[in-house]
Amino acid sequence: MDANFFKLINHEPYELVVRGEKIFVHNGVFAPDPGISYSTEMILKHLPEVEGREVLDMGTGTGVIAIICGKKGARKIVAGL
Protein backbone atom coordinates (compact mmCIF):
# COMPACT_ATOMS: atom_id res chain seq x y z
CA MET A 1 0.00 0.00 0.00
CA ASP A 2 1.31 3.47 -0.89
CA ALA A 3 2.61 5.34 2.19
CA ASN A 4 0.64 8.49 1.34
CA PHE A 5 -2.59 6.50 0.99
CA PHE A 6 -1.96 4.95 4.40
CA LYS A 7 -1.56 8.47 5.90
CA LEU A 8 -5.05 9.45 4.69
CA ILE A 9 -6.64 7.72 7.68
CA ASN A 10 -3.74 6.50 9.83
CA HIS A 11 -2.05 9.55 11.32
CA GLU A 12 -1.55 11.39 14.57
CA PRO A 13 -4.36 13.88 15.33
CA TYR A 14 -3.46 17.30 13.94
CA GLU A 15 -4.86 20.67 12.90
CA LEU A 16 -5.10 21.75 9.29
CA VAL A 17 -6.35 24.93 7.62
CA VAL A 18 -8.59 24.38 4.59
CA ARG A 19 -9.83 27.49 2.77
CA GLY A 20 -9.36 29.56 5.92
CA GLU A 21 -11.14 27.07 8.21
CA LYS A 22 -9.12 25.45 10.99
CA ILE A 23 -9.97 21.74 11.02
CA PHE A 24 -8.97 19.16 13.62
CA VAL A 25 -8.25 15.79 12.00
CA HIS A 26 -8.57 12.77 14.30
CA ASN A 27 -6.77 9.49 13.67
CA GLY A 28 -8.98 7.21 11.58
CA VAL A 29 -10.63 10.16 9.81
CA PHE A 30 -9.84 11.01 6.19
CA ALA A 31 -7.27 13.81 6.12
CA PRO A 32 -8.29 16.59 3.70
CA ASP A 33 -4.62 17.50 3.51
CA PRO A 34 -3.37 18.63 0.08
CA GLY A 35 0.06 17.31 1.08
CA ILE A 36 -1.47 13.82 0.95
CA SER A 37 -4.45 14.05 -1.45
CA TYR A 38 -6.02 16.75 -3.61
CA SER A 39 -9.50 15.19 -3.50
CA THR A 40 -11.00 17.66 -0.99
CA GLU A 41 -9.62 20.66 -2.86
CA MET A 42 -10.88 19.20 -6.15
CA ILE A 43 -14.40 18.86 -4.69
CA LEU A 44 -14.31 22.42 -3.33
CA LYS A 45 -12.98 23.78 -6.62
CA HIS A 46 -15.91 22.26 -8.52
CA LEU A 47 -18.56 22.89 -5.87
CA PRO A 48 -21.70 24.29 -7.50
CA GLU A 49 -23.49 27.36 -6.13
CA VAL A 50 -24.94 26.33 -2.75
CA GLU A 51 -26.44 29.59 -1.46
CA GLY A 52 -30.05 28.97 -0.39
CA ARG A 53 -29.82 25.27 -1.28
CA GLU A 54 -29.87 22.04 0.72
CA VAL A 55 -26.61 20.09 0.87
CA LEU A 56 -25.94 16.46 1.76
CA ASP A 57 -22.33 15.63 2.68
CA MET A 58 -22.11 11.85 3.01
CA GLY A 59 -18.94 10.43 4.49
CA THR A 60 -18.20 13.88 5.85
CA GLY A 61 -15.02 12.95 7.76
CA THR A 62 -13.80 16.22 9.26
CA GLY A 63 -16.88 18.04 7.98
CA VAL A 64 -14.83 20.61 6.08
CA ILE A 65 -17.01 20.48 2.94
CA ALA A 66 -20.18 20.90 5.02
CA ILE A 67 -18.58 23.78 6.93
CA ILE A 68 -17.57 25.58 3.74
CA CYS A 69 -21.05 25.03 2.26
CA GLY A 70 -22.47 26.70 5.37
CA LYS A 71 -20.08 29.62 4.94
CA LYS A 72 -21.23 29.89 1.32
CA GLY A 73 -24.88 30.27 2.37
CA ALA A 74 -26.38 26.78 2.17
CA ARG A 75 -29.89 26.86 3.68
CA LYS A 76 -29.69 23.36 5.18
CA ILE A 77 -26.79 20.93 5.54
CA VAL A 78 -26.90 17.28 6.53
CA ALA A 79 -23.49 15.73 7.13
CA GLY A 80 -23.16 12.07 8.01
CA LEU A 81 -20.65 9.31 8.33
C-alpha positions as CSV (number, residue, x, y, z in Angstrom):
1,M,0.0,0.0,0.0
2,D,1.3,3.5,-0.9
3,A,2.6,5.3,2.2
4,N,0.6,8.5,1.3
5,F,-2.6,6.5,1.0
6,F,-2.0,4.9,4.4
7,K,-1.6,8.5,5.9
8,L,-5.1,9.5,4.7
9,I,-6.6,7.7,7.7
10,N,-3.7,6.5,9.8
11,H,-2.1,9.5,11.3
12,E,-1.6,11.4,14.6
13,P,-4.4,13.9,15.3
14,Y,-3.5,17.3,13.9
15,E,-4.9,20.7,12.9
16,L,-5.1,21.8,9.3
17,V,-6.4,24.9,7.6
18,V,-8.6,24.4,4.6
19,R,-9.8,27.5,2.8
20,G,-9.4,29.6,5.9
21,E,-11.1,27.1,8.2
22,K,-9.1,25.4,11.0
23,I,-10.0,21.7,11.0
24,F,-9.0,19.2,13.6
25,V,-8.3,15.8,12.0
26,H,-8.6,12.8,14.3
27,N,-6.8,9.5,13.7
28,G,-9.0,7.2,11.6
29,V,-10.6,10.2,9.8
30,F,-9.8,11.0,6.2
31,A,-7.3,13.8,6.1
32,P,-8.3,16.6,3.7
33,D,-4.6,17.5,3.5
34,P,-3.4,18.6,0.1
35,G,0.1,17.3,1.1
36,I,-1.5,13.8,0.9
37,S,-4.4,14.0,-1.5
38,Y,-6.0,16.7,-3.6
39,S,-9.5,15.2,-3.5
40,T,-11.0,17.7,-1.0
41,E,-9.6,20.7,-2.9
42,M,-10.9,19.2,-6.2
43,I,-14.4,18.9,-4.7
44,L,-14.3,22.4,-3.3
45,K,-13.0,23.8,-6.6
46,H,-15.9,22.3,-8.5
47,L,-18.6,22.9,-5.9
48,P,-21.7,24.3,-7.5
49,E,-23.5,27.4,-6.1
50,V,-24.9,26.3,-2.8
51,E,-26.4,29.6,-1.5
52,G,-30.1,29.0,-0.4
53,R,-29.8,25.3,-1.3
54,E,-29.9,22.0,0.7
55,V,-26.6,20.1,0.9
56,L,-25.9,16.5,1.8
57,D,-22.3,15.6,2.7
58,M,-22.1,11.8,3.0
59,G,-18.9,10.4,4.5
60,T,-18.2,13.9,5.9
61,G,-15.0,12.9,7.8
62,T,-13.8,16.2,9.3
63,G,-16.9,18.0,8.0
64,V,-14.8,20.6,6.1
65,I,-17.0,20.5,2.9
66,A,-20.2,20.9,5.0
67,I,-18.6,23.8,6.9
68,I,-17.6,25.6,3.7
69,C,-21.0,25.0,2.3
70,G,-22.5,26.7,5.4
71,K,-20.1,29.6,4.9
72,K,-21.2,29.9,1.3
73,G,-24.9,30.3,2.4
74,A,-26.4,26.8,2.2
75,R,-29.9,26.9,3.7
76,K,-29.7,23.4,5.2
77,I,-26.8,20.9,5.5
78,V,-26.9,17.3,6.5
79,A,-23.5,15.7,7.1
80,G,-23.2,12.1,8.0
81,L,-20.7,9.3,8.3
